């Protein structure tokens, strides 16, 4: 009896040790400043960058990890925050980053810290939550990997793909025009360009016959996009961080802030390249005109 209890105690201790050591603490230090960017090749404009660079980093963590992001606001002319879009933050809502809701903005010249544990897997994104600021550049994907995903072993590689609309005017100017008596219909600003991974010249090297897990997220301001890959179907396995029954589709519609996880098997054909197409919603853009 004593031996059995001792073995059980050893097993419990081993499980506790495994549980405690599996999670990691992921730390990022972000100096948030203005930089100059020209992602559509048409116009240089001030853009909000991190550590002197833009696009800002994609965050990769594993389910159960603690994420710490130290934010140093060096914008010089505005406060800032970070909101973790789609993350529930149960019992941690004070880390949600919604200015006027869960926190005050981090003033220029000051430092703030986000420190929370992520206990849900999936495809998410993070962005500023100050006065429509994020379309000026402060937004990027946030990926929470799942060691126990039901689709583990069904793909060879992961790919993160963001889509977004892009504006040449800065947000304070656009918001002033948008929220105005001179705009009685409430028509939103019309974007100048559409971007993929904050570029108009993104490519992926895919090997014939291999299967890829595309994590797709719309980090734009207003415009939804239809997305498809020439000559390929996709299998939807995740929507907004929730695993789904695998569903085949030739095209998906990705509205602002929406996320998909899809499996795509590259054709056994190396004779040509295949375009990834993001088509901005024409109904939406016609309404905006």
Secondary structure as GFF3:
##gff-version 3
##sequence-region A 1 289
A	DSSP	alpha_helix	2	22	.	.	.	ID=ss1
A	DSSP	beta_strand	25	37	.	.	.	ID=ss2
A	DSSP	beta_strand	45	50	.	.	.	ID=ss3
A	DSSP	beta_strand	59	62	.	.	.	ID=ss4
A	DSSP	beta_strand	66	73	.	.	.	ID=ss5
A	DSSP	beta_strand	83	85	.	.	.	ID=ss6
A	DSSP	three_ten_helix	93	95	.	.	.	ID=ss7
A	DSSP	beta_strand	111	117	.	.	.	ID=ss8
A	DSSP	beta_strand	122	127	.	.	.	ID=ss9
A	DSSP	three_ten_helix	133	136	.	.	.	ID=ss10
A	DSSP	beta_strand	139	145	.	.	.	ID=ss11
A	DSSP	beta_strand	157	166	.	.	.	ID=ss12
A	DSSP	alpha_helix	171	178	.	.	.	ID=ss13
A	DSSP	beta_strand	193	196	.	.	.	ID=ss14
A	DSSP	beta_strand	211	218	.	.	.	ID=ss15
A	DSSP	beta_strand	225	229	.	.	.	ID=ss16
A	DSSP	beta_strand	234	239	.	.	.	ID=ss17
A	DSSP	beta_strand	242	249	.	.	.	ID=ss18
A	DSSP	beta_strand	252	254	.	.	.	ID=ss19
A	DSSP	beta_strand	259	265	.	.	.	ID=ss20
A	DSSP	beta_strand	276	280	.	.	.	ID=ss21
A	DSSP	alpha_helix	282	288	.	.	.	ID=ss22
###
